[in-house]
Amino acid sequence: LSIILFVNGSLLQNGLPLRYHVSGVIQLPYAEISEPFESWIDVELGFSRIDYYGGAAKTVQRKGTGDKDFGANYKIVPISSK
């Protein structure tokens, strides 16, 4: 797994942004897997989303609000009955 990140220096002068969008490919050569993904996060709202394979599979995460609410993770994937 390799991660390459390019960050504009002026972007970090006032702290990190509260919203991100990133896309790339997760590669696991020993398993012959190349998995394209696209991800969004909004720190203020407490939500993030990751799409895999051009949106064919999605995960949505919600942060917890405290008092035993530890957040939620939703996975949306296609299924077939054939």
C-alpha positions as CSV (number, residue, x, y, z in Angstrom):
1,L,0.0,0.0,0.0
2,S,1.5,3.3,-1.0
3,I,0.1,6.8,-0.4
4,I,1.2,9.9,-2.2
5,L,0.1,13.2,-0.9
6,F,0.6,16.6,-2.4
7,V,-0.2,19.6,-0.2
8,N,-0.1,23.2,-1.0
9,G,2.0,25.0,1.6
10,S,-0.3,27.9,1.9
11,L,-3.2,25.5,2.6
12,L,-1.6,24.6,6.0
13,Q,-0.8,28.1,7.2
14,N,-4.2,28.6,9.0
15,G,-4.6,25.0,10.0
16,L,-6.0,22.0,8.2
17,P,-9.3,22.4,6.2
18,L,-12.5,21.0,7.6
19,R,-13.6,19.4,4.3
20,Y,-11.5,17.0,2.2
21,H,-11.9,15.2,-1.1
22,V,-9.4,12.6,-2.3
23,S,-9.4,9.9,-4.9
24,G,-6.9,7.2,-5.8
25,V,-6.3,3.5,-6.2
26,I,-5.5,1.1,-3.3
27,Q,-3.1,-1.5,-4.7
28,L,-2.2,-4.8,-3.0
29,P,0.2,-6.4,-5.5
30,Y,0.5,-9.7,-3.5
31,A,-3.3,-10.2,-3.8
32,E,-3.5,-8.7,-7.3
33,I,-6.0,-6.1,-6.2
34,S,-6.3,-2.6,-7.6
35,E,-9.3,-0.9,-5.9
36,P,-10.2,2.6,-7.1
37,F,-11.8,4.8,-4.5
38,E,-13.1,8.4,-3.9
39,S,-13.6,9.8,-0.4
40,W,-15.1,12.9,1.2
41,I,-15.1,14.1,4.8
42,D,-16.8,17.0,6.5
43,V,-15.3,17.4,10.0
44,E,-17.9,20.0,11.1
45,L,-20.9,17.9,10.2
46,G,-19.2,14.7,11.4
47,F,-19.8,12.6,8.2
48,S,-17.5,10.9,5.7
49,R,-18.1,8.8,2.7
50,I,-16.0,6.4,0.6
51,D,-17.0,5.2,-2.9
52,Y,-15.3,2.1,-4.3
53,Y,-15.2,1.0,-8.0
54,G,-16.8,4.2,-9.4
55,G,-19.6,4.3,-6.8
56,A,-20.6,0.6,-7.1
57,A,-20.0,0.2,-3.4
58,K,-20.3,3.0,-0.8
59,T,-19.6,3.4,2.9
60,V,-21.0,6.3,5.0
61,Q,-19.7,7.1,8.4
62,R,-21.3,9.3,11.1
63,K,-19.4,10.4,14.2
64,G,-20.9,9.7,17.6
65,T,-22.6,12.4,19.7
66,G,-21.5,11.0,23.1
67,D,-23.4,9.3,25.9
68,K,-22.9,5.8,24.4
69,D,-23.5,7.0,20.8
70,F,-20.3,5.9,19.2
71,G,-21.4,6.8,15.6
72,A,-22.6,4.6,12.8
73,N,-21.2,3.0,9.7
74,Y,-23.4,2.2,6.7
75,K,-22.4,0.1,3.8
76,I,-24.3,0.1,0.5
77,V,-23.3,-2.6,-2.0
78,P,-25.0,-4.2,-5.0
79,I,-26.3,-7.8,-4.6
80,S,-27.6,-10.2,-7.2
81,S,-30.1,-13.1,-6.8
82,K,-28.5,-14.9,-9.8
